Amino acid sequence: MSDNEKEKLIPFYRYQKRDTQGYTLFLDVHSQRVYKVIHKEGSGVAYWIAFALVLGIMRAIQDIHLPISNLVNLIIVIVLGILSVLSGVFIYKNYYKDLKEIYPTKDMIEDYIYEAKGLLIKEVIVTIIVSIAVIVFFILFLVSYRLMWLLFSYLLLSGVVVAICGLPKARFELYKERR
């Protein structure tokens, strides 16, 4: 499936429970085909290594200041912001690249959509909360010029972009049609 065709798919149901394999269902509203993507299992060791690296980097840069009073630093801040957004899009597209067509009945699709309406509200609320955290961290950076706040802001911004990619307008319309 091409990237252009993937962009027309609506992520309409996500299943994620502790100690079970998660998945996301996508609907092609034009053909009514349904695709399933199995969520990749993350390695606990990899998460701990990443956590230790981030912690080490944050400790190393906690006293570094990056005033945006000159043009070079302002350009650095803008470029890092753009890279953060692009990395969020890249993460989203890579996470959902292994689509497998499945063949649920129309009733099953309707049941998934009904169940997913409640999940949508939770996803929107979490996205809003994390977006507020991005703004708070960026304001802290603007007040103190500490690079640490900027990096926190941009790490969370990548997560917000991933979440927003999973909340296309067509998804809201799909749920609205099924009231």
C-alpha positions in Angstrom: 0.0 0.0 0.0 1.4 3.4 -1.0 1.9 6.3 1.5 -0.8 8.2 -0.3 -3.3 5.4 0.2 -2.3 5.0 3.9 -3.1 8.7 4.4 -6.7 8.0 3.5 -7.1 5.4 6.3 -8.8 6.4 9.5 -7.5 4.9 12.7 -10.9 4.1 14.3 -10.2 1.6 17.0 -7.2 1.0 19.3 -6.8 -1.9 21.7 -4.1 -1.7 24.3 -4.3 -3.6 27.6 -1.5 -4.6 29.9 0.1 -8.0 29.2 -1.7 -8.4 25.9 -0.8 -7.7 22.3 -2.2 -4.3 21.3 -3.4 -3.4 17.8 -5.0 -0.5 15.9 -7.8 -0.9 13.3 -7.9 1.4 10.3 -10.9 2.0 8.0 -10.7 3.0 4.4 -14.0 4.8 4.1 -14.1 4.7 0.3 -13.7 0.9 -0.1 -14.9 0.0 3.5 -11.8 -2.2 3.9 -10.4 -2.7 7.4 -6.7 -3.0 8.2 -5.1 -4.1 11.4 -1.6 -3.1 12.7 -0.2 -5.1 15.6 1.6 -2.8 18.1 5.3 -3.5 18.3 6.4 -4.8 21.7 9.0 -2.6 23.2 12.0 -4.0 25.0 12.1 -3.1 28.7 15.9 -3.0 28.5 15.8 -0.5 25.6 13.4 1.7 27.6 15.8 1.7 30.6 18.8 2.4 28.4 16.9 5.3 26.8 15.8 6.6 30.2 19.3 6.5 31.5 20.6 8.3 28.4 18.0 11.0 28.6 18.6 11.4 32.3 22.4 11.7 31.7 21.8 14.2 28.9 19.5 16.3 31.0 21.9 16.4 33.9 24.7 17.4 31.5 22.8 20.3 30.0 20.8 21.5 33.0 23.0 24.5 33.4 23.4 25.3 29.7 21.6 28.5 28.6 20.5 29.3 25.1 19.4 32.9 24.9 17.4 33.6 21.8 18.5 37.2 21.6 20.7 36.6 18.6 19.7 35.3 15.2 21.8 32.1 15.3 20.2 30.9 18.5 16.7 31.8 17.3 17.3 29.8 14.1 18.5 26.8 16.3 15.3 27.0 18.3 13.2 27.1 15.1 15.1 24.2 13.4 14.8 22.1 16.5 11.1 22.7 16.6 10.7 21.7 13.0 12.8 18.6 13.6 10.6 17.7 16.6 7.4 17.9 14.5 9.0 15.9 11.6 10.2 13.3 14.0 6.7 12.9 15.4 5.3 12.4 11.9 8.1 9.9 11.1 7.4 7.9 14.4 3.7 7.8 13.6 4.2 6.5 10.0 6.8 4.0 11.1 4.7 2.7 13.9 1.8 1.9 11.6 3.5 0.6 8.5 2.7 -3.1 8.6 -0.9 -3.1 7.6 -2.8 -6.4 7.3 -6.2 -6.5 5.8 -8.8 -8.2 8.0 -12.4 -9.0 7.2 -14.8 -8.1 10.1 -18.5 -8.0 9.5 -20.4 -4.7 9.3 -21.8 -5.3 12.8 -18.3 -5.9 14.2 -17.1 -2.6 12.6 -20.0 -0.8 14.2 -19.3 -2.3 17.6 -15.6 -1.2 17.3 -16.7 2.3 16.3 -19.2 2.5 19.2 -16.6 1.3 21.7 -13.9 3.6 20.3 -16.0 6.8 20.8 -15.2 6.7 24.6 -11.5 6.2 23.8 -11.5 9.2 21.5 -12.5 11.6 24.3 -9.7 10.2 26.5 -7.2 10.6 23.6 -8.2 14.2 23.0 -8.0 15.0 26.7 -4.5 13.5 27.0 -3.4 15.3 23.8 -4.6 18.6 25.2 -2.9 18.0 28.6 0.4 17.2 26.9 0.1 20.2 24.6 -0.3 22.4 27.7 2.8 20.8 29.1 4.7 21.6 25.9 3.6 25.3 26.2 4.6 25.4 29.9 8.0 24.0 29.2 8.5 26.4 26.3 7.5 29.3 28.4 10.0 28.1 31.1 12.6 28.1 28.4 11.7 31.6 27.3 12.0 32.8 30.9 15.2 31.0 31.9 16.8 30.2 28.5 17.7 26.8 29.9 18.2 24.3 27.2 16.7 21.6 29.4 13.2 23.1 29.2 13.5 23.5 25.4 14.4 19.8 25.0 11.6 18.7 27.4 9.2 20.9 25.3 10.4 19.4 22.0 10.3 15.8 23.3 6.7 16.2 24.3 6.0 18.1 21.1 7.0 15.0 19.1 4.5 13.0 21.2 1.8 15.5 20.6 2.4 15.3 16.9 2.1 11.5 17.0 -1.2 11.8 18.9 -2.6 14.4 16.5 -1.7 12.2 13.5 -4.0 9.6 15.2 -6.8 12.1 15.5 -7.6 13.1 11.9 -10.8 15.1 11.1 -12.2 12.1 9.3 -12.1 10.1 12.5 -14.4 12.6 14.2 -16.7 12.6 11.2 -16.8 8.8 11.3 -17.9 8.8 14.9 -20.4 11.6 14.3 -22.1 9.7 11.5 -22.6 6.8 13.8 -24.5 8.5 16.6 
